[in-house]
Amino acid sequence: MNIKHKYFYLFIVFFVLIDQGVKQFLINFFNIDTNLLINDFLLKANDYLNIVIVWNRGFAFGMLQNSIFNSNILNIFLILSVIIFLFFYVRILNEKYYFYLFSMIIGGAIGNLIDRVLYGAVVDFIDLHYQNLHWYVFNIADIYISIGCILIILFEIKKKLTNHD
């Protein structure tokens, strides 16, 4: 890895620490028993945001949460495999912007991986809604992963348009 990308690992650690810090703050502030893994409403922040605790044992958006194919060991293995792949992939790409964008994705994935190891489920707590229409409950790590993916797509589109001319 080039010296110009030395902050890649620091960004990953930063994203993990923010994600885990917020989750630990909520668990401690609301005195949540992490042994029970009970979903619970915690706080109405405003007309569009609630803070809730949802223990996601499945994949993205809670998919396969109650499936016989869902296993925490399998989830941990898959997430760890993706993280390792992304580490190698970003080194192959070896472009400055990819290091920053992939640090968001890897940091978010590690944050959710830590939850799975500690609790057997991912701690989700952000409930965005409009009246009775609720989006899936998510966490800060999910935000990092989503923004990183969106920015990579936009970066790729920009590269293709720039190289096409």
Stockholm file with secondary structure:
# STOCKHOLM 1.0

chainA/1-165         MNIKHKYFYLFIVFFVLIDQGVKQFLINFFNIDTNLLINDFLLKANDYLNIVIVWNRGFAFGMLQNSIFNSNILNIFLILSVIIFLFFYVRILNEKYYFYLFSMIIGGAIGNLIDRVLYGAVVDFIDLHYQNLHWYVFNIADIYISIGCILIILFEIKKKLTNHD
#=GR chainA/1-165 SS CCGGGTHHHHHHHHHHHHHHHHHHHHHHHTTCCTTTCCCEEEEECSSSEEEEEEEECSSGGGTTTTCTTCCHHHHHHHHHHHHHHHHHHHHHHCCHHHHHHHHHHHHHHHHHHHHHHHHSSEEEEEEEEETTEECCCBCHHHHHHHHHHHHHHHHHHHHHHHHHC
#=GC SS_cons         CCGGGTHHHHHHHHHHHHHHHHHHHHHHHTTCCTTTCCCEEEEECSSSEEEEEEEECSSGGGTTTTCTTCCHHHHHHHHHHHHHHHHHHHHHHCCHHHHHHHHHHHHHHHHHHHHHHHHSSEEEEEEEEETTEECCCBCHHHHHHHHHHHHHHHHHHHHHHHHHC
//
